[in-house]
Amino acid sequence: MEYRNKQEADSLFVQLEDEVKKWKEFNFPLPKITVITGSGISLSLPNKVSELPLEHIIPFPVYPLEGHTYSIEIYNVEGVTTLVQRGRFHLYQGYHPHEIVFPIRFWIMIGAKIVLLTNSAGALSDRFEVGEIVTIEDQINLTAHNPLIGSLPKKWASRFLDVSDLYSKELIETLKGVYTKVGLTFKTGTYVGVQGPSYETPAETRFLASIGGELVGMSTVLEALAAHHMGGKVAGLSIVTNSAISPKKQSLSHHEVVINAQRGNENLSKIVRTFISSLVNRYPELREDVH
């Protein structure tokens, strides 16, 4: 999982700079808000400006995964250039942490100020029902990886990162108002990120709940760290796709997770659209003409 030497890591960062330069040279829109979508998640947003394959900015192989359509969608939402990255990379696919967060770093380097991470998650708390959309207020990284390990460009921020406001309290407060506007119950939870790809054993589920976990999934935590490190404001939303604590002896499959996530897409789209509108009111500098 680690790069064999510093030169390999440095090479990826050089490629990152090259991709940023090419994006700007082609005069592609520069997003102020970026939304990352997970398994089975598809957003319905107004005013699509353009779409291109995610591979357009990725200098390493992109492996197919059920429930993930890898693409870049650019929208003009309330006058704000909004980019939706459909599909993400995971440790269990064999990707290195620096590869997983490559797109996150890219979006912030071309102008994104706010990153909204969405995912499908299992519930570790009986406070949540399947189908609900929960705002992430904090995380526990149990992947045994961190995108700040290893050689980083000197011009980036210190790797010794203050994460006391990893999920922006300002954005959480904004989301609270959004839920009221769209008529949904606002709930927050702590997300536990694990490596996967197997789901949790009963003993692991009990352990995760005992240390404060309320949601569990196989993504998001590395992306949140990288986005915060690059200076972006981070918010997170989890669609609850299954109950990890259910006493029912029912097997769980990735296909089931994808299907249950798709059932939450309508409400998630409402939340995201209203969230962007609320952000424009709070941060008017986000609004600009889309190319």
C-alpha positions in Angstrom: 0.0 0.0 0.0 2.9 2.4 0.6 4.9 3.8 -2.3 8.3 2.1 -2.6 10.2 5.4 -2.4 9.9 9.2 -2.1 10.3 9.6 -5.9 7.0 7.6 -6.5 5.1 9.8 -4.1 6.6 13.0 -5.6 5.7 11.8 -9.1 2.0 11.6 -8.1 2.1 15.2 -6.8 3.8 16.3 -10.0 1.0 14.7 -11.9 -1.5 16.4 -9.7 0.0 19.8 -10.5 0.0 18.9 -14.2 -3.7 17.9 -14.2 -4.6 21.2 -12.5 -2.6 23.2 -15.1 -4.3 21.3 -18.0 -7.8 21.9 -16.5 -7.2 25.6 -16.4 -5.6 25.7 -19.8 -8.7 24.1 -21.3 -10.8 26.8 -19.6 -13.0 24.3 -17.8 -15.3 25.7 -15.1 -13.6 26.2 -11.7 -16.0 24.9 -9.0 -16.6 26.6 -5.7 -18.6 23.6 -4.3 -17.7 20.0 -4.8 -20.0 17.1 -3.9 -18.6 13.5 -3.8 -21.1 10.7 -4.2 -20.8 7.1 -3.0 -22.3 3.7 -3.6 -25.7 3.9 -5.3 -26.0 7.7 -4.9 -27.1 9.8 -7.8 -28.0 13.5 -7.4 -30.6 15.4 -9.3 -29.4 19.0 -9.6 -30.5 21.8 -12.0 -28.7 23.4 -14.9 -26.0 20.9 -15.9 -23.3 22.7 -17.8 -21.0 19.8 -18.8 -20.0 16.2 -18.1 -16.8 14.3 -18.6 -15.3 11.0 -17.4 -13.5 11.1 -14.1 -10.6 9.4 -15.9 -10.0 12.8 -17.5 -8.1 14.0 -14.4 -6.9 10.6 -13.0 -3.3 9.5 -14.0 -3.7 6.0 -12.6 -6.1 3.1 -13.5 -9.8 3.4 -12.6 -11.3 0.1 -11.7 -15.0 -0.6 -12.1 -17.1 -1.0 -9.0 -20.8 -1.9 -8.7 -22.9 1.1 -7.8 -20.2 3.6 -8.9 -20.4 5.5 -12.2 -17.1 7.4 -12.5 -17.8 10.8 -14.0 -17.5 14.6 -13.4 -20.7 16.6 -13.6 -20.7 20.4 -13.6 -23.7 22.5 -12.7 -24.8 26.1 -12.3 -26.8 26.0 -9.1 -28.0 29.4 -8.0 -25.2 31.0 -9.9 -22.6 28.8 -8.1 -20.3 26.5 -10.1 -21.0 23.2 -8.5 -19.1 20.0 -9.3 -20.4 16.5 -8.6 -17.8 13.7 -8.6 -19.7 10.5 -9.2 -17.8 7.5 -7.8 -14.8 7.4 -5.5 -11.7 5.2 -4.8 -11.4 2.9 -1.8 -8.6 1.1 0.1 -10.2 -2.2 -0.6 -9.8 -1.7 -4.3 -6.1 -1.6 -3.8 -5.7 2.2 -4.1 -3.0 4.1 -2.1 -4.3 6.8 0.3 -2.7 9.5 -1.9 -4.7 8.1 -4.9 -7.9 8.0 -3.0 -7.7 11.7 -2.2 -6.2 12.7 -5.5 -9.5 14.1 -6.8 -10.2 15.9 -3.5 -6.9 17.7 -3.6 -7.5 18.5 -7.3 -10.9 20.1 -6.8 -9.6 22.3 -4.0 -6.5 23.3 -6.0 -8.7 24.5 -8.9 -11.0 26.5 -6.6 -13.4 24.5 -4.5 -14.0 26.1 -1.1 -16.6 23.7 0.2 -16.6 19.9 -0.1 -19.7 17.8 0.7 -18.9 14.1 1.1 -21.8 11.7 0.8 -21.8 8.0 1.4 -23.8 4.9 2.2 -23.5 3.8 5.8 -24.6 1.1 8.2 -26.2 2.2 11.4 -24.5 1.4 14.7 -27.2 3.2 16.7 -30.9 2.5 17.1 -31.5 6.2 16.6 -31.3 5.8 12.9 -33.6 4.0 10.5 -32.8 2.6 7.0 -33.4 5.4 4.5 -32.6 8.3 6.8 -30.0 10.8 5.8 -27.7 11.6 8.7 -25.3 14.6 9.0 -21.8 13.5 10.0 -20.6 15.6 12.9 -17.3 13.7 13.6 -15.4 10.7 12.5 -13.2 7.8 13.8 -10.6 6.7 11.3 -10.0 2.9 11.8 -8.6 2.3 8.3 -5.0 2.3 9.6 -4.1 4.8 6.9 -3.9 8.6 6.7 -3.3 10.7 3.5 -0.9 13.0 5.5 1.7 10.2 6.0 4.8 10.2 3.9 6.4 12.9 1.6 4.2 15.9 1.0 4.9 19.1 -1.0 6.6 21.6 1.2 4.2 24.4 0.1 1.2 22.5 1.6 0.1 22.9 5.2 1.7 21.1 8.1 0.8 17.4 8.3 0.2 17.9 12.0 -3.3 18.9 11.4 -5.8 20.3 13.9 -9.0 18.3 13.3 -11.2 19.7 16.1 -13.4 21.2 13.4 -12.9 18.6 10.7 -16.6 18.6 9.8 -17.3 22.4 9.9 -19.6 23.4 12.7 -20.8 26.3 10.5 -21.8 23.9 7.7 -23.5 21.5 10.2 -25.6 24.5 11.5 -26.5 25.4 7.9 -27.6 21.8 7.3 -29.8 21.9 10.4 -31.7 24.7 8.8 -31.8 22.9 5.5 -33.5 19.8 7.0 -36.2 22.1 8.4 -36.8 23.7 5.0 -37.2 20.4 3.3 -39.3 18.8 6.0 -36.9 16.1 7.2 -35.7 15.2 10.7 -32.2 16.5 11.4 -29.9 13.9 13.0 -26.2 13.9 13.5 -23.8 11.0 14.1 -20.2 10.0 14.3 -19.0 8.0 11.3 -16.4 5.2 11.6 -14.3 4.6 8.6 -13.0 1.0 8.1 -11.0 -0.6 5.4 -13.4 -3.3 4.2 -14.3 -4.9 2.0 -16.0 -7.4 4.3 -18.8 -6.1 6.5 -18.5 -6.1 10.3 -18.7 -9.1 12.5 -21.2 -8.9 15.4 -18.2 -8.5 17.8 -16.8 -5.7 15.6 -20.2 -4.0 15.5 -20.4 -4.0 19.3 -16.8 -2.7 19.5 -17.5 0.2 17.1 -20.6 1.2 18.9 -18.8 1.0 22.3 -16.1 3.5 21.2 -18.6 6.1 20.0 -19.4 5.1 16.5 -22.9 5.6 15.2 -22.4 5.0 11.5 -19.9 2.8 9.7 -18.6 2.7 6.1 -15.6 2.1 3.9 -14.9 5.6 2.6 -15.0 9.3 3.5 -12.5 9.5 6.4 -9.4 9.9 4.3 -11.2 12.4 1.9 -12.3 14.5 4.9 -8.7 14.7 6.2 -7.3 15.6 2.8 -9.9 18.3 2.2 -9.4 19.9 5.6 -5.7 19.8 5.1 -6.0 21.6 1.7 -8.1 24.3 3.3 -11.5 23.3 2.3 -14.6 23.4 4.5 -16.0 19.9 4.9 -19.5 18.6 5.4 -20.7 15.0 5.3 -24.0 13.2 4.7 -24.7 9.4 5.2 -27.6 7.6 3.7 -28.4 4.8 6.2 -28.6 1.7 4.0 -28.7 -1.1 6.7 -28.7 -1.6 10.4 -25.5 -3.1 11.6 -27.0 -3.8 15.0 -30.2 -5.5 13.9 -30.9 -8.7 15.8 -32.3 -10.3 12.6 -29.9 -12.9 11.1 -30.0 -11.6 7.6 -27.1 -11.6 5.2 -25.9 -8.3 3.8 -24.7 -7.7 0.2 -23.1 -4.8 -1.6 -26.1 -5.0 -4.0 -28.5 -4.4 -1.1 -26.5 -1.4 0.0 -26.6 0.1 -3.5 -30.4 -0.4 -3.8 -31.1 1.1 -0.4 -28.9 4.1 -1.2 -30.8 4.7 -4.4 -34.0 4.9 -2.4 -32.6 7.8 -0.5 -31.5 9.8 -3.6 -34.6 11.9 -3.9 -34.3 13.3 -0.3 -30.6 13.6 -0.6 -31.0 15.7 -3.8 -33.5 18.0 -2.0 -31.0 18.4 0.8 -28.1 19.2 -1.5 -30.0 21.7 -3.6 -31.3 23.5 -0.6 -27.9 23.3 1.1 -26.2 25.1 -1.9 -29.0 27.7 -1.9 -28.3 28.3 1.8 -24.6 28.5 1.2 -25.1 31.2 -1.4 -27.0 33.3 1.2 -24.3 32.8 3.8 -21.3 33.1 1.5 -22.3 35.4 -1.4 -18.8 35.3 -2.8 -19.5 31.7 -4.0 -21.7 33.0 -6.7 -20.1 33.8 -10.0 -20.8 33.3 -13.7 -20.3 29.8 -15.0 -18.1 29.5 -18.1 
